[in-house]
Amino acid sequence: MPRLTRRGWAVLVAAVAAYVCGAWVGFPVLRALGGAGVGAVAAALVVTARRPRVVVTREVYPDRVQRGRPAFARLRVHNDSPRRHGGFTAGDRVDGGFHAVAVRPLAPGADAIYHYELPTSRRGRIQVGPLTLERVDPLGLGRSRLTTGDTTIMWVHPRTYPVHALVAGHPRHHHEGRTSDDSPQGSLDLRDVREYVPGDEVRHLHWKATARTGRLMVRDYVDPNQPRFTALLDTRADLLPPPVFEEAVELTASLMNAAAVAGYRCRLVAAGTDLKLRGGQTAVRQVLDELSELRLSAGAAPLVPVPLTRTADRGGSLVVVLASAYHEDLTTVAALRSHYASLMVITLAGGARTGVEISVPGVRVIRAPNARGGTRRWNVAVTS
């Protein structure tokens, strides 16, 4: 529906006042000016009442991008009518702002492609759209807007830095006893016999169990010495100012990315988050998506979430990203030492807690100024 702009309302009010004043004092010129103003406003409403009759599609590329890296939207405008189409403005609402492009007049059957850059300064799950088409008359007195099309999601991932993956296996076994420390990686241990689901290896079918139950049953194997990597991220809002938290997220993303690319089983633990992954490129995408939406915890959230203290899915290496290495936090972390082959703590400068930092036996602490510095010191620590 067409509407008047601020200029249009101002012209309309001035035109009506001029007409009334001209009629009151008997000045034909004022009445003419008033009539012309009202006519211009009416013409603006008529012009903008005709909505854009074009097909507009939008693509976002890439749909996943690191914070601060460029990302773009591609608008394709097609005039499928037999008449020449006038110009208009097309744009998207993105992250609280509006990004618009001026679409030139199109001949019948013509196409036009436009690009504009999207904001990536804030990590998160960013909604792009809905697409808004706007037409304004040449005098700027009236406008009409049409919201069309669906929305697109753009994931702004935290930045990652080059990191060496930490190799730390932890022999695990489902029955009494444990496998030997020199068991080759890739060896398999029978954990359970369960019902077949699509995608299971046919060679793992357990025929005796199948005959006994009347359902297809498979052997469920695990790798007793497969490397595992667990990252625990501190999300307590009272200790981590937002800028420090962003550095902590980027550091955690770098460590998780390196472990997943190396094919390790990975686990990301934070307040309200417990993500378990098998490794590989799919795991990289999942963990970065999860970290994109991670936020500080409000209230008195514990450093070690309950799932990490109760679950039996432990082993491998544990890395804890903290605000600072103080007695209470390190003591809490040290309680997990017996469940992992190695345990490291990385602290970042800028935490809100003050006091005297200490050392706890069995817990190696790396102090860093920021995420980039943390990854550099991590690389030195794991290769030395």
C-alpha positions in Angstrom: 0.0 0.0 0.0 1.5 3.4 -1.0 2.3 5.8 1.8 3.5 9.4 2.0 7.0 10.2 3.0 7.9 13.0 5.4 8.4 15.2 2.4 5.0 14.2 1.1 3.3 15.0 4.3 5.0 18.4 4.5 4.0 19.2 0.9 0.4 18.1 1.5 0.1 20.2 4.7 1.7 23.2 3.0 -0.6 22.8 -0.1 -3.8 22.6 1.9 -2.7 25.6 4.0 -1.9 27.6 0.8 -5.2 26.7 -0.8 -7.2 27.6 2.3 -5.3 30.8 2.8 -5.7 31.7 -0.9 -9.5 31.1 -0.7 -9.7 33.1 2.5 -7.9 36.2 1.3 -8.9 35.8 -2.4 -5.4 35.2 -3.9 -5.8 32.9 -6.9 -2.0 32.2 -7.0 -2.1 30.6 -3.6 -5.0 28.5 -4.5 -3.2 27.4 -7.7 -0.1 26.5 -5.7 -2.2 24.6 -3.2 -3.9 22.7 -6.0 -0.6 21.9 -7.6 0.8 20.6 -4.4 -2.2 18.3 -3.7 -2.0 17.1 -7.3 1.7 16.2 -6.9 1.0 14.2 -3.8 -1.9 12.4 -5.5 0.3 11.6 -8.5 3.0 10.3 -6.2 0.5 7.9 -4.6 -0.7 6.7 -8.0 2.8 6.1 -9.2 3.9 4.2 -6.2 0.7 2.2 -6.0 2.0 0.0 -8.8 4.2 -2.6 -7.1 7.3 -4.0 -8.7 6.3 -6.8 -11.0 9.7 -8.6 -11.2 11.2 -11.8 -9.9 13.9 -11.2 -7.4 16.1 -14.0 -5.9 18.9 -13.7 -3.4 21.9 -15.9 -2.7 24.3 -15.6 0.2 27.9 -16.7 -0.4 29.5 -18.2 1.5 26.8 -19.3 3.9 29.5 -19.9 6.5 32.3 -17.4 7.1 34.8 -16.6 9.8 34.2 -13.4 11.8 35.7 -10.5 10.0 35.9 -12.3 6.6 34.0 -11.0 3.6 30.5 -12.4 2.7 28.2 -11.2 0.0 24.6 -11.3 -1.1 23.8 -11.7 -4.8 20.5 -10.3 -6.1 19.1 -11.4 -9.4 16.3 -9.3 -10.8 14.3 -10.6 -13.8 11.6 -8.7 -15.6 9.3 -11.3 -17.0 6.6 -8.9 -18.1 6.1 -7.7 -21.7 6.6 -4.0 -20.6 9.6 -2.0 -19.5 9.8 -1.9 -15.7 10.8 1.2 -13.8 13.6 1.4 -11.3 13.2 0.6 -7.6 15.2 -0.2 -4.5 15.7 -3.8 -3.2 17.4 -4.7 0.1 17.6 -7.0 3.0 17.4 -6.6 6.7 20.7 -8.0 8.2 21.8 -7.9 11.8 19.7 -4.9 12.8 20.5 -2.9 9.6 19.2 -2.5 6.1 21.3 -3.1 3.1 19.8 -1.8 -0.2 20.7 -1.5 -3.8 19.2 0.7 -6.5 17.7 -1.4 -9.3 17.8 0.3 -12.7 14.9 0.2 -15.1 14.6 -3.1 -16.9 13.5 -3.9 -20.5 11.1 -6.8 -21.1 12.8 -10.1 -20.3 15.9 -8.4 -19.1 18.1 -9.5 -16.1 20.2 -7.5 -13.7 22.6 -8.8 -11.0 23.7 -6.9 -8.0 26.1 -7.7 -5.2 26.5 -6.2 -1.7 28.7 -7.0 1.2 27.1 -8.5 4.4 28.3 -7.5 7.9 30.4 -10.2 9.6 31.8 -8.3 12.6 29.6 -10.3 15.0 29.7 -14.1 15.3 26.4 -15.8 15.4 23.5 -17.2 13.3 22.6 -14.2 11.2 19.3 -14.0 9.5 19.4 -12.3 6.1 16.0 -11.0 4.9 13.2 -10.9 4.3 13.8 -9.1 1.0 12.1 -5.7 0.7 11.2 -4.0 -2.6 10.6 -0.3 -2.4 9.4 2.2 -5.0 9.6 6.0 -4.5 8.3 8.6 -6.9 10.7 11.0 -8.6 9.9 13.8 -6.2 10.2 11.6 -3.1 6.7 12.3 -1.9 5.3 8.7 -1.7 6.7 5.2 -1.4 5.4 1.7 -1.4 7.1 -1.4 0.1 6.7 -5.0 -0.6 8.2 -7.7 1.5 8.8 -10.8 -0.5 10.8 -14.1 -0.6 12.1 -16.1 2.3 15.0 -15.6 4.7 18.5 -17.0 4.5 20.7 -18.0 7.3 24.4 -17.0 7.3 26.7 -18.5 10.0 29.4 -16.2 11.2 32.0 -18.6 12.8 34.6 -17.6 15.3 38.1 -17.0 13.9 40.5 -19.9 14.0 44.2 -20.0 14.1 46.7 -22.7 13.0 47.0 -25.2 15.9 48.8 -28.6 16.3 46.5 -31.4 17.3 47.4 -33.0 20.7 47.7 -36.8 20.4 46.6 -38.3 23.6 44.8 -41.7 23.5 43.3 -43.3 26.6 42.7 -47.1 26.4 39.1 -47.9 27.1 37.3 -51.2 27.4 33.7 -52.1 27.9 34.4 -55.2 30.1 36.6 -55.8 33.2 40.2 -55.0 32.6 41.8 -52.8 30.0 43.5 -53.1 26.7 47.3 -52.9 26.6 48.9 -49.5 26.2 50.6 -50.7 23.0 47.4 -51.7 21.2 47.5 -50.4 17.6 45.2 -47.5 16.7 42.3 -48.8 14.7 41.9 -52.0 16.7 38.3 -52.9 17.5 36.6 -54.0 20.7 33.1 -55.6 20.8 31.0 -53.3 23.0 27.5 -54.6 22.4 25.1 -56.4 20.1 22.2 -54.3 19.0 19.4 -54.1 16.4 20.4 -53.2 12.9 19.7 -49.7 11.6 20.1 -48.5 8.0 23.7 -47.5 7.4 25.3 -50.2 9.6 28.0 -52.4 8.1 26.5 -55.6 6.7 29.7 -57.5 7.6 29.0 -56.8 11.3 25.8 -58.8 11.3 25.5 -61.2 14.2 23.7 -64.2 12.7 23.2 -66.1 15.9 21.6 -63.2 17.6 19.5 -62.6 14.5 18.2 -66.1 14.5 17.5 -66.0 18.2 15.6 -62.7 18.2 14.0 -62.8 14.7 15.4 -59.3 14.0 18.6 -58.3 12.2 21.3 -57.7 14.9 24.8 -56.3 14.4 28.0 -56.2 16.5 28.7 -52.7 17.9 32.5 -52.1 17.8 34.5 -49.3 19.3 38.1 -48.3 18.9 39.7 -48.8 22.4 42.6 -46.5 21.7 41.1 -43.9 19.4 42.4 -40.4 20.3 39.9 -38.3 22.0 39.9 -34.5 22.6 37.6 -32.7 25.0 37.5 -28.9 25.4 35.8 -27.3 28.4 35.0 -23.6 27.9 34.4 -21.3 30.8 31.2 -19.2 30.1 30.7 -17.5 33.5 29.6 -13.9 32.7 30.9 -12.5 36.0 34.5 -13.6 35.2 34.7 -13.1 31.5 34.0 -9.7 30.0 32.6 -10.0 26.5 35.9 -9.1 24.7 37.7 -11.8 26.7 35.0 -14.3 26.1 35.2 -13.7 22.3 39.0 -14.5 22.5 38.2 -17.6 24.6 35.7 -18.8 22.0 38.2 -18.3 19.1 40.8 -20.2 21.1 38.4 -23.1 21.7 37.4 -23.1 18.1 41.0 -23.3 16.9 41.7 -26.3 19.2 38.5 -28.1 18.3 39.0 -27.4 14.6 42.5 -29.0 14.7 41.3 -32.1 16.6 38.3 -32.6 14.3 40.5 -32.2 11.1 42.9 -34.8 12.5 40.0 -37.2 12.8 39.8 -37.4 16.6 36.7 -38.0 18.5 35.8 -34.5 19.9 33.7 -33.2 22.6 32.8 -29.6 23.4 31.5 -28.9 26.9 30.2 -25.6 28.2 27.3 -24.4 30.3 24.2 -25.7 28.4 26.4 -27.4 25.7 27.6 -30.9 25.4 28.5 -31.7 21.8 30.1 -35.1 20.9 31.5 -35.6 17.4 33.4 -38.3 15.6 35.8 -36.1 13.8 36.3 -35.1 10.1 35.0 -32.1 8.1 31.4 -32.7 9.2 32.5 -32.4 12.8 34.3 -29.1 12.0 31.2 -27.6 10.6 29.1 -28.8 13.6 31.4 -27.5 16.3 31.9 -24.1 14.6 28.1 -23.8 14.2 27.7 -24.5 17.9 30.4 -22.1 18.9 28.8 -19.4 16.7 25.7 -19.4 19.0 27.5 -19.9 22.3 26.8 -17.1 24.8 27.9 -16.2 28.3 26.1 -17.8 31.2 23.9 -15.7 33.4 23.8 -16.4 37.1 26.0 -18.6 39.2 26.9 -21.2 36.6 29.4 -23.9 37.7 32.8 -24.2 35.9 32.4 -27.9 35.3 28.9 -28.7 34.0 27.2 -31.8 35.5 27.4 -33.9 32.3 31.2 -33.8 32.4 31.2 -35.1 36.0 28.6 -37.9 35.5 29.2 -39.3 32.1 31.5 -42.3 31.4 32.5 -40.9 28.0 35.9 -39.8 29.1 39.5 -40.4 28.0 42.1 -38.8 25.8 43.1 -35.2 26.4 41.1 -32.5 28.2 41.8 -28.8 27.6 40.1 -26.1 29.8 39.9 -22.5 28.7 39.6 -20.3 31.8 39.5 -16.7 32.8 42.4 -17.1 35.3 44.4 -19.8 37.0 43.2 -19.4 40.6 42.9 -21.9 43.4 39.2 -22.6 43.3 39.1 -23.1 39.6 42.3 -25.2 39.3 41.3 -27.4 42.2 37.9 -28.1 40.5 39.7 -28.9 37.2 42.3 -31.0 38.9 39.6 -33.4 40.2 39.1 -34.5 36.6 42.8 -35.4 36.1 42.5 -39.1 36.7 40.0 -39.5 33.9 42.2 -38.2 31.1 45.6 -39.0 29.7 46.5 -35.3 29.7 45.1 -32.2 31.1 45.9 -28.6 30.1 44.5 -25.3 31.2 44.8 -22.1 29.1 44.1 -18.8 30.8 43.5 -15.5 29.0 44.4 -12.0 30.3 41.5 -9.7 31.2 39.4 -11.9 33.5 37.5 -10.1 36.2 38.8 -12.3 39.1 41.7 -11.0 41.1 44.0 -12.8 43.5 47.2 -14.9 43.6 47.6 -17.5 40.9 48.8 -20.9 42.0 50.1 -24.2 40.5 48.3 -27.5 41.0 50.2 -30.8 40.5 49.2 -32.6 37.4 47.7 -29.5 35.7 49.7 -27.7 33.1 48.8 -24.1 32.8 49.4 -21.9 29.7 48.9 -18.2 30.1 48.2 -16.1 27.0 47.2 -12.5 26.2 44.6 -13.5 23.6 43.5 -16.3 21.3 46.3 -15.8 18.8 48.9 -15.8 21.6 47.2 -18.8 23.1 47.5 -20.9 20.0 51.2 -19.9 19.5 52.0 -21.0 23.1 49.9 -24.1 22.7 51.9 -25.1 19.6 55.1 -24.6 21.5 53.8 -26.7 24.5 52.6 -29.7 22.5 55.7 -29.9 20.3 58.3 -29.5 22.9 
